[in-house]
Amino acid sequence: MNSPTTTEILIVGAGMAARRFAEQLLTRASEPVRITMIGDEGRQPYDRTRLSDLFLGAAEEDLTFDSSLFEDDRIELIVDDRVLRIDRRAQTVLTRSRQTHRYDTLVLATGAYAARIAVDGAALPGCFAYRTLDDVEELREFVQARSAELGRDLRGVVIGGGVLGLEAAGALQTMGVDATVIQYADRLMATQLDGTAGSIVKRHLQARGIAVRTGTRATRIDPDESGAVTAIEYQDGSFQRVDVVIFTVGMLARDELARNAGIDVHPLGGIVIDDGCRTSDPAVLAIGEVASYDGRCVGLVAAAYEMADVAVGRLLGEDVAFSGYDESAAVTLAGVEVVSFGDALASTPDAVDVLYADPIAGVYKKLVLAEDAHTLLGGILVGDASAYGSLRPLVGARLVGDPSSYVLPARG
Ligand SMILES: Cc1cc2nc3c(=O)[nH]c(=O)nc-3n(C[C@H](O)[C@H](O)[C@H](O)COP(=O)(O)OP(=O)(O)OC[C@H]3O[C@@H](n4cnc5c(N)ncnc54)[C@H](O)[C@@H]3O)c2cc1C
């Protein structure tokens, strides 16, 4: 039996933020704690950011985090169950399996849903999200079965041209599906890249055999006589034959538990937290993608981990605070390095930039500088990101020497 002073911590969600929180708390707590982690995915926490590796030969076990965390007597992991309701007065939660669990501190780490656009046909067989191991398994099974049924390679459309969409297009290609990316904005990765960088990335993808349509909106997805996806229609009236559609159009915070329990939720979605990850209920913390800080939820694992660390620190009585979102992205897409960091889109008033572009070689480098033309605010690197390691720590600092020397190719 637990000692009467044992603090009961209940974590809802068994994803990346939840695992980090539990690991940190068990490592650092000197007082007795007991953690119950409840996840609805039916498996141990895994590295969601590596989902696309499954198409490059990785197995499910390669993505699963080291399970030694759950060998600690102070933690119990319950999988394949879902928390349905929070009773804040009794400090309990009720799960789908009709179990009630008590808590002293409740940690909501429920992540987000993959959003779908509201078009007719968005739920037809052949339409997928790209968020979980189950999504990937279902996608693979569908592609295999459908291509056997039709006796040919499939045609796929990814709706959403952000990082996730480009990863999904690569995944389709590795399964032998002819892939097209549809992007409503005028360029790919619109929140990270400017027009020139976006078009260079587009050319890289096209060279790899992935078609890209920017400034395009899907208006309908049509079924064939079997009920499965057969065509997609666009706002300009054109249509395309398609057998599989993947939605990568953003995320929706899974904040319904908090909302139904009367905990403050932001009008744009997400459980409102302060810089200590506290919600409007002092006994409830929220971390990861479900948490809305400064009016926004962000789908970046570094932010989820920092929130987990801050939440643990506060529980242990430390004076730590979440430092805010750093939306830098450094990814390799279709074999091309793409980096965006700091104020990459030069939104700071009077910012100036230094550019180097070689569209033939597919290289683009931009540094965004403050109006003094020396203080680094951010940048974009496509095709050659070798300078990223040295530039990233310099954001906010004055660059030594001529800023163009950081982007121009070495002479000779
Ligand atoms: C394909 C893909 C690639 C990505 N790549 C990157 C990347 O390169 N870099 C990066 O920074 N970020 C990346 N991300 C985002 C990153 O994975 C997320 O930011 C991170 O997983 C957030 O952690 P989380 O714990 O908040 O949510 P999650 O990891 O989603 O975990 C939430 C868990 O809670 C469960 N849950 C929800 N509600 C309940 C309930 N009521 N009861 C029980 N369980 C519940 C969910 O099923 C889920 O398992 C990627 C995401 C995807 C999908």
The ligand as an SDF file (V2000), in Angstrom:
LIG
                    3D

 53 58  0  0  0  0  0  0  0  0999 V2000
    3.8300   12.1910  -38.8920 C   0  0  0  0  0  0  0  0  0  0  0  0
    4.2550   13.2160  -37.8780 C   0  0  0  0  0  0  0  0  0  0  0  0
    5.5520   13.7370  -37.9430 C   0  0  0  0  0  0  0  0  0  0  0  0
    5.9590   14.7100  -37.0260 C   0  0  0  0  0  0  0  0  0  0  0  0
    7.2290   15.2020  -37.1350 N   0  0  0  0  0  0  0  0  0  0  0  0
    7.6360   16.1290  -36.2560 C   0  0  0  0  0  0  0  0  0  0  0  0
    8.9700   16.6440  -36.3370 C   0  0  0  0  0  0  0  0  0  0  0  0
    9.7580   16.2740  -37.2200 O   0  0  0  0  0  0  0  0  0  0  0  0
    9.3510   17.5780  -35.4180 N   0  0  0  0  0  0  0  0  0  0  0  0
    8.4930   18.0010  -34.4300 C   0  0  0  0  0  0  0  0  0  0  0  0
    8.8730   18.8450  -33.6110 O   0  0  0  0  0  0  0  0  0  0  0  0
    7.2390   17.5210  -34.3330 N   0  0  0  0  0  0  0  0  0  0  0  0
    6.7860   16.6030  -35.2220 C   0  0  0  0  0  0  0  0  0  0  0  0
    5.5110   16.1260  -35.1210 N   0  0  0  0  0  0  0  0  0  0  0  0
    4.6410   16.6050  -34.0300 C   0  0  0  0  0  0  0  0  0  0  0  0
    4.9050   15.8130  -32.7420 C   0  0  0  0  0  0  0  0  0  0  0  0
    4.7900   14.4400  -32.9770 O   0  0  0  0  0  0  0  0  0  0  0  0
    3.9100   16.2580  -31.6880 C   0  0  0  0  0  0  0  0  0  0  0  0
    4.1500   17.6390  -31.4300 O   0  0  0  0  0  0  0  0  0  0  0  0
    4.0410   15.4730  -30.3920 C   0  0  0  0  0  0  0  0  0  0  0  0
    3.7260   14.1080  -30.6030 O   0  0  0  0  0  0  0  0  0  0  0  0
    3.0840   16.0670  -29.3350 C   0  0  0  0  0  0  0  0  0  0  0  0
    3.0860   15.2620  -28.1880 O   0  0  0  0  0  0  0  0  0  0  0  0
    1.7460   15.1030  -27.3020 P   0  0  0  0  0  0  0  0  0  0  0  0
    2.1080   14.1760  -26.2170 O   0  0  0  0  0  0  0  0  0  0  0  0
    1.2220   16.4460  -26.9960 O   0  0  0  0  0  0  0  0  0  0  0  0
    0.6890   14.4150  -28.2690 O   0  0  0  0  0  0  0  0  0  0  0  0
    0.6870   12.9170  -28.8040 P   0  0  0  0  0  0  0  0  0  0  0  0
    2.0580   12.4180  -29.0350 O   0  0  0  0  0  0  0  0  0  0  0  0
   -0.2690   12.9020  -29.9430 O   0  0  0  0  0  0  0  0  0  0  0  0
    0.0640   12.0680  -27.6140 O   0  0  0  0  0  0  0  0  0  0  0  0
   -1.2630   12.2190  -27.1700 C   0  0  0  0  0  0  0  0  0  0  0  0
   -1.8000   10.8440  -26.8250 C   0  0  0  0  0  0  0  0  0  0  0  0
   -2.9560   10.9850  -26.0030 O   0  0  0  0  0  0  0  0  0  0  0  0
   -3.9250   10.0460  -26.4190 C   0  0  0  0  0  0  0  0  0  0  0  0
   -5.2420   10.4930  -25.9450 N   0  0  0  0  0  0  0  0  0  0  0  0
   -5.9420   11.5820  -26.3560 C   0  0  0  0  0  0  0  0  0  0  0  0
   -7.1010   11.6940  -25.6640 N   0  0  0  0  0  0  0  0  0  0  0  0
   -7.1270   10.6650  -24.7810 C   0  0  0  0  0  0  0  0  0  0  0  0
   -8.0590   10.2550  -23.7750 C   0  0  0  0  0  0  0  0  0  0  0  0
   -9.1780   10.9280  -23.5500 N   0  0  0  0  0  0  0  0  0  0  0  0
   -7.7730    9.1370  -23.0640 N   0  0  0  0  0  0  0  0  0  0  0  0
   -6.6230    8.4550  -23.2710 C   0  0  0  0  0  0  0  0  0  0  0  0
   -5.7040    8.7970  -24.2060 N   0  0  0  0  0  0  0  0  0  0  0  0
   -5.9530    9.9020  -24.9430 C   0  0  0  0  0  0  0  0  0  0  0  0
   -3.7610   10.0480  -27.9310 C   0  0  0  0  0  0  0  0  0  0  0  0
   -4.3460    8.9130  -28.5450 O   0  0  0  0  0  0  0  0  0  0  0  0
   -2.2340   10.0500  -28.0470 C   0  0  0  0  0  0  0  0  0  0  0  0
   -1.7300    8.7550  -27.9750 O   0  0  0  0  0  0  0  0  0  0  0  0
    5.0760   15.1630  -36.0290 C   0  0  0  0  0  0  0  0  0  0  0  0
    3.7720   14.6430  -35.9610 C   0  0  0  0  0  0  0  0  0  0  0  0
    3.3690   13.6940  -36.8850 C   0  0  0  0  0  0  0  0  0  0  0  0
    1.9630   13.1600  -36.8000 C   0  0  0  0  0  0  0  0  0  0  0  0
  1  2  1  0
  2  3  1  0
  2 52  2  0
  3  4  2  0
  4  5  1  0
  4 50  1  0
  5  6  2  0
  6  7  1  0
  6 13  1  0
  7  8  2  0
  7  9  1  0
  9 10  1  0
 10 11  2  0
 10 12  1  0
 12 13  2  0
 13 14  1  0
 14 15  1  0
 14 50  1  0
 15 16  1  0
 16 17  1  0
 16 18  1  0
 18 19  1  0
 18 20  1  0
 20 21  1  0
 20 22  1  0
 22 23  1  0
 23 24  1  0
 24 25  2  0
 24 26  1  0
 24 27  1  0
 27 28  1  0
 28 29  2  0
 28 30  1  0
 28 31  1  0
 31 32  1  0
 32 33  1  0
 33 34  1  0
 33 48  1  0
 34 35  1  0
 35 36  1  0
 35 46  1  0
 36 37  1  0
 36 45  1  0
 37 38  2  0
 38 39  1  0
 39 40  1  0
 39 45  2  0
 40 41  1  0
 40 42  2  0
 42 43  1  0
 43 44  2  0
 44 45  1  0
 46 47  1  0
 46 48  1  0
 48 49  1  0
 50 51  2  0
 51 52  1  0
 52 53  1  0
M  END
$$$$
